[in-house]
Structures are given as structure tokens and as C-alpha cells.
Amino acid sequence: MPDPIRLSVQLVERVWGRTNLAPWYAESERPIGEAWFVGPPDLPLLVKLIFTSERLSVQVHPDDGEDGERGKTEMWHILDAAPGATIALGFREPITRERLQESSRTGEIEQLLNWIPVRAGETYFTPAHTVHAIGAGIVLCEIQQNSDITYRLWDYGRPRELHLEKAIPLCDLGVHPGPTPAGQPVVCEHFITQRVELGAGVRSTPEARRCHLWICLAGEATIGSETVHAGEVWLLPEEGKQPVVAAENGARFLRTWVP
């Protein structure tokens, strides 16, 4: 039986990041905005932890075939949120493409977006073409197609390039449906994601899946003979007999794979 693989972690500095990464990682001298989990080349999915102290840019991602073979559909699972923390998904009410163009030049787009108060445990699906932004005071787990193509529509006056010519034609102009109902998996053509709660002493043998990732959010467990801690991502074999996942004292995971 092939062994599971623990993905390596790359901490990425961002202007909107933070130095306090507890309880997932040690304190940093630099503002860390993202932890990337890196595995074998050409994995179709990428997992990140995102840490924010300021708002991220208002942005949108293309779909498959619009700027290269692979687009960027993603989802967010909120791990921690300061009181009043918000994310933006879509608009408060449908707008025209002309108004989107003008509001992106003036910054009015901030007021047109639907800023949603968030709390730990909530999940949001963000398909390609969704205009979105992550607010300050949030830690979240992002599961996405393995692509880094981002078009910025607004960046609060920061001196970074905007991509209005590419972004405006792609944007969905309507209202986002909001959080995924509690307990319901996220299902799309690019990935399926489930929450897994393992009580103390529980053992589970998953079925084989393509790009099958187990993301440990809390607690401690074992996958096969390997010990698993919170803040780690493990890749299971795609075929053959699967390792047993067990939690002596309980653990919480996100489990994701390519359908």
C-alpha cells in the first residue's frame, strides 16, 4: 500500500498579511498572508491557509480556457474571524457592466459589493467569474484549482496594477447565494469537499479518489502509520488499498478530491 504524502508548506509574505499565525504556525517576523501546501508537480488542486490584517484586493478569476488551460474556481472555509470581519461576494443588487467599469475606476465598487459578516465554521463557494474580496481579521482555508491567475478590479489605492480590460468582460454581475448550508458538501466539476469530524477513537477507511487531500483543521490523528497535526495537508494514494484515518482524541478535517 503506498504511503500518504505530507505536503510541504511555503509561507508567503503579503502586505495584507500578519505576524501572529497561531495556532497553526509560529510567530513570524514578516507579515505572512498565505501558507501554500506544495506536493507532487501538476496536482490539479491547491490548498492555502490565508491570514489577513487588511482587506485583499477586489478581484475576479477566469474560467478554464479563458487565459490558459486552467481557470480558478475556489472555495473558502472560515477558520477564524474577528468580530465584524467580512468577505465580499458578488453585488448587493445586479449592476450593469458599464457601472462596474466606472465604479472600478472610482472605487465605488467597494460600496456596491455584498460584504458578508463571517464566522468560524462557515463555507463559501466562489466559482470563476465571481467578483470577490477577503476582509481583514480572517483566517481561512482556500481550496482552488491549481492556478494563480488573478485580475484586480480595485486595490484601495495601493500602487499595484489593475486589470480592468481583462476583468470587466468576465465578471458575473448578479447576487451571490451566500454560504453553503451547514453540513452540505461543496460540489463542482473541479472538486468535491466535505467536512469530516472524527470523534475520539473513530477509525475511517476512505475510498480511493483522484487528488485526494485531507486537510487537518484541528486535533491530531493518524493516516496509516503517519501522525497528522492541525495545519497539515496529506495526499492519499489515488488507487489501491487506502490507509486508515484514526483519531485517538478527536480531529476535524476538510477532505477534498477531483471528481
C-alpha positions in Angstrom: 0.0 0.0 0.0 1.5 3.4 -1.0 2.2 5.8 1.9 0.3 9.1 2.2 2.4 12.2 1.4 2.5 15.2 3.7 2.6 18.3 1.5 5.3 20.8 2.3 4.4 24.4 3.5 5.6 27.6 1.9 4.8 30.8 3.9 4.3 33.7 1.5 4.7 37.3 2.6 1.9 39.7 1.7 1.4 43.4 2.6 -2.0 42.5 4.0 -0.7 39.5 6.0 0.1 39.2 9.7 2.8 38.0 12.0 0.6 36.1 14.5 -0.1 32.8 12.8 -1.1 30.8 16.0 -2.3 28.2 16.5 -1.2 26.9 13.1 2.4 28.2 12.9 4.9 30.0 15.0 5.1 33.8 15.2 6.7 35.4 12.1 8.9 38.5 11.8 7.3 39.2 8.4 3.7 39.7 7.5 2.6 36.3 6.2 -0.5 36.3 4.1 -0.6 32.8 2.7 0.6 29.3 3.5 0.8 27.2 0.3 0.7 23.4 0.5 3.0 22.1 -2.2 3.1 18.5 -3.3 3.9 16.5 -6.4 4.0 18.5 -9.7 0.9 19.0 -11.7 -1.6 18.4 -8.8 -4.9 19.8 -10.1 -5.8 21.4 -6.8 -4.0 23.8 -4.5 -4.7 24.3 -0.8 -3.8 27.5 1.1 -4.3 29.0 4.5 -4.9 32.7 4.2 -4.2 35.2 7.1 -5.4 38.8 6.8 -4.8 42.0 8.7 -6.2 44.2 5.9 -8.6 43.8 3.0 -7.4 42.0 -0.1 -8.0 43.5 -3.5 -11.3 43.3 -5.2 -10.7 40.7 -7.9 -12.0 38.0 -10.3 -10.6 34.9 -11.8 -11.1 33.4 -15.3 -12.6 30.0 -16.1 -11.0 27.2 -18.0 -9.7 28.2 -21.4 -10.1 31.9 -20.9 -6.5 32.7 -20.0 -4.7 29.4 -20.4 -6.0 25.9 -20.0 -6.9 26.0 -16.3 -9.1 28.7 -14.7 -9.6 29.3 -11.0 -12.7 28.2 -9.2 -12.2 28.2 -5.4 -13.9 27.8 -2.0 -13.3 29.3 1.4 -13.8 27.6 4.8 -13.6 30.2 7.6 -11.2 29.1 10.4 -11.2 32.2 12.5 -12.9 35.6 12.2 -12.5 38.7 14.3 -15.7 40.5 15.4 -17.2 42.3 12.4 -15.0 40.6 9.9 -16.5 40.4 6.4 -15.9 39.0 2.9 -17.3 40.3 -0.3 -19.0 38.0 -2.8 -20.9 39.4 -5.8 -23.0 42.6 -5.5 -25.8 43.8 -3.2 -28.0 44.0 -6.3 -27.4 43.3 -10.0 -25.5 46.0 -11.8 -24.6 46.8 -15.4 -21.2 46.2 -17.0 -20.9 49.9 -17.6 -21.4 50.7 -14.0 -18.9 48.0 -13.0 -16.4 49.7 -15.3 -16.9 53.1 -13.9 -17.1 52.0 -10.2 -13.8 50.1 -10.6 -12.1 53.3 -11.7 -13.5 55.4 -8.9 -13.5 52.9 -6.0 -17.3 53.0 -5.7 -17.2 49.2 -6.3 -16.5 48.9 -2.5 -20.0 50.1 -1.8 -21.6 48.0 -4.5 -20.2 44.7 -3.3 -22.1 42.5 -0.9 -19.9 42.4 2.2 -21.0 39.4 4.3 -20.2 39.1 8.0 -18.5 35.7 8.6 -17.7 33.4 11.5 -15.7 30.3 12.0 -17.1 27.1 10.5 -18.8 28.7 7.5 -18.1 27.7 3.9 -18.4 29.8 0.8 -18.1 28.7 -2.8 -16.5 31.1 -5.2 -16.8 30.0 -8.8 -14.7 31.6 -11.6 -16.2 35.0 -12.7 -17.4 35.8 -9.1 -16.2 39.3 -8.0 -14.8 38.9 -4.5 -12.6 40.2 -1.7 -11.5 38.9 1.6 -11.7 41.3 4.5 -9.4 41.9 7.5 -9.2 39.8 10.6 -9.8 36.4 8.9 -8.1 33.1 8.7 -9.5 30.8 6.1 -8.7 27.6 4.2 -8.9 28.1 0.5 -9.2 25.1 -1.9 -8.8 26.1 -5.5 -7.9 24.9 -9.0 -4.1 25.0 -9.2 -3.9 28.3 -11.0 -2.7 31.7 -9.9 -4.4 33.9 -12.5 -6.0 36.9 -10.8 -7.4 40.1 -12.3 -7.7 43.0 -9.9 -10.6 45.5 -10.2 -9.8 47.7 -7.2 -7.0 47.8 -4.6 -7.9 50.6 -2.3 -5.3 53.0 -3.7 -2.4 50.6 -3.3 0.2 51.0 -6.1 -0.5 47.7 -7.8 -1.6 47.1 -11.3 -5.3 46.7 -12.1 -6.6 44.5 -14.9 -9.9 46.1 -15.9 -9.6 45.3 -19.6 -9.4 41.6 -18.9 -11.6 41.6 -15.8 -14.7 43.5 -16.8 -15.9 41.2 -19.6 -15.7 38.2 -17.3 -17.5 39.4 -14.2 -20.8 37.9 -13.1 -23.0 41.0 -12.4 -25.5 39.4 -10.0 -26.0 38.4 -6.4 -24.1 35.5 -4.8 -26.2 32.9 -3.0 -24.2 33.2 0.2 -22.7 30.5 2.5 -23.0 26.8 1.7 -25.7 25.3 4.0 -24.1 23.8 7.1 -23.2 20.1 6.7 -23.6 20.2 2.9 -20.5 19.4 0.7 -19.2 21.8 -1.9 -19.7 20.0 -5.3 -18.5 21.3 -8.6 -16.8 20.0 -11.7 -13.3 20.8 -10.3 -13.5 19.5 -6.7 -15.8 18.0 -4.1 -15.1 19.0 -0.5 -16.6 17.5 2.7 -16.1 18.3 6.4 -15.1 15.2 8.4 -15.4 15.1 12.2 -13.7 12.1 13.7 -14.7 11.5 17.3 -12.3 10.1 19.9 -11.3 6.6 18.9 -13.0 6.7 15.5 -11.4 5.0 12.5 -12.3 5.6 8.9 -11.0 4.0 5.7 -11.8 6.3 2.7 -12.3 5.1 -0.8 -9.6 5.9 -3.4 -10.0 9.3 -5.2 -8.1 11.4 -7.6 -6.0 14.2 -5.9 -7.4 13.1 -2.6 -6.4 15.6 0.1 -7.0 15.5 3.8 -6.6 18.9 5.5 -6.3 18.8 9.3 -8.0 21.8 10.8 -8.0 20.8 14.5 -6.8 18.0 16.7 -4.4 15.2 16.0 -4.8 11.9 14.0 -3.0 9.2 12.2 -3.2 8.4 8.5 -1.8 4.9 8.1 1.4 4.9 10.2 1.8 8.7 9.9 1.0 11.2 12.7 -1.1 14.2 11.5 -1.3 17.6 13.2 -3.5 20.7 12.6 -2.2 22.9 9.8 -1.1 19.9 7.7 -2.3 18.6 4.4 -1.9 15.0 3.3 -2.2 13.4 -0.1 -3.6 9.9 -0.2 -2.9 7.3 -2.9 -5.2 7.5 -5.9 -5.7 3.8 -6.2 -5.3 0.6 -4.3 -5.9 -0.1 -0.6 -6.3 3.1 1.4 -4.7 4.0 4.7 -6.9 4.1 7.8 -7.6 7.6 9.2 -7.9 7.4 13.0 -8.2 10.0 15.8 -7.5 8.9 19.4 -8.8 12.1 20.9 -10.8 13.6 18.0 -9.9 15.6 14.9 -11.5 17.8 12.3 -10.7 17.7 8.6 -11.7 19.0 5.2 -11.5 16.2 2.7 -11.3 17.2 -1.0 -10.8 15.5 -4.3 -11.2 15.8 -8.0 -14.4 14.1 -9.3 
